[in-house]
Amino acid sequence: MKMENPTPIQWQFSQRAQKLESSVIREILKVTVRPEVISFAGGLPSPATFPVERMRAAFDSVLSREGKVALQYGPSDGYAPLREWIANSLSADGAKIVPEQVLMVSGSQQGLDLLAKVLIDEGSKVLVETPSYLGALQAFSVYQPEFVSVPTDEHGLLPDQVADIGQGARLLYALPNFQNPTGRTLPVERRVALVETCARLGLPLIEDDPYGALSYRGEPLPKMIGMNPNGVIYMGSFSKVLTPGIRLGYVVAPLPLVRKLEQAKQAADLHTAQLTQMVVHEVVKDGFLAEHIPTIRKLYADQCAAMQAALTEYFPSSVTWTKPEGGMFIWVTLPKHIDSMKLLDEAIAQNVAFVPGAPFYANAPQQNTLRLSFVTVPPEKIREGIAKLGKLIAAKI
């Protein structure tokens, strides 16, 4: 029986909850669902790359062959054959990884949350790139660290700067390949120097690598985990090479850490969905990615080239941008007096969207920056959208 006139609850949120903020990107995406909007905002892989038929066949096969196992609870660390496949894949790149080092997670975002939960206390010093991935900043912020921004240039973070500021830090978080948001790639010599510096400091290095397979040239750079498997924590994902809808990622870490991460995961969600893990293993076990990923690279390379051409044609000469060799993003730097957050309001009125750059900074945000994603927009729409943005920018110069 329904109560009459119940007293409204005065919700008492925890101090942690009171400090939570919505993702700027997720809020912008609410606007971009309108079909007339040309969106360069979302970091979404192109649906044209989703292997729908291959996934359907894998679901059918798994459910027909092992349906009762697939629909049951699973182990907290993940489906053993998939963990073995991941370990073997990483071992081929130079490291000797064993399946026990692999923890399956419900998307990389959960991996970031678990790492923060077990490594960060309030006030802990955490090193991040300048700028850095917004989702990582959001995940880490819940645990109230002291962010320290590592200086960067057009080639990524500067390892010699880590030596000066890394003493006593809990972790360093880096995306070496086609970084989100800048599209920059860390050169091999800097990878070596960074791994050596972190090892000397006893500083755990998180190597987040969701885009590493998406090199337009098809020649991935060496992974840092292969240089020091005992000091590097590797994060991977199936979101960019298969589909994000399955929410499946993994963390590869030294055994003492991965066991603690597993305990944290048990408290969070018991385990990642057994069904999706078995389906992904069914898809990848016989080498499907080797034939599928080149089609993604080709599509994204063409889209990137279309945006680079449009930027050159329509943006004023005082605007600069990165020229990525893979991945999904271009980083734009406007003249210093232009606030990209205000520019966004004008752009949305013209049915164009992007992500302002300021939220990607842990400290000292640069308001005159923005991120463009090109992979979900066809070339003719890229040209139209960049032309509109160029006019808005030119009017402010």
Secondary structure, 3 states (H helix, E strand, C coil): CCCCCCCCCCCCCCHHHHCCCCCHHHHHHHHHCCCCCEECCCCCCCHHHCCHHHHHHHHHHHHHHHHHHHCCCCCCCCCHHHHHHHHHHHHCCCCCCCHHHEEEECCHHHHHHHHHHHHCCCCCEEEEECCCCHHHHHHHHCCCCEEEEECEECCEECHHHHHHHCCCCCEEEECCCCCCCCCCCCCHHHHHHHHHHHHHHCCCEEEECCCCCCECCCCCCCCHHHCCCCCEEEEEECCCCCCHHHCCEEEECCHHHHHHHHHHHHHHHCCCCHHHHHHHHHHHCCCHHHHHHHHHHHHHHHHHHHHHHHHHHHCCCCCEECCCCECCEEEEECCCCCCHHHHHHHHHHCCEECEECHHHCCCCCCCCEEEEECCCCCHHHHHHHHHHHHHHHHCCC
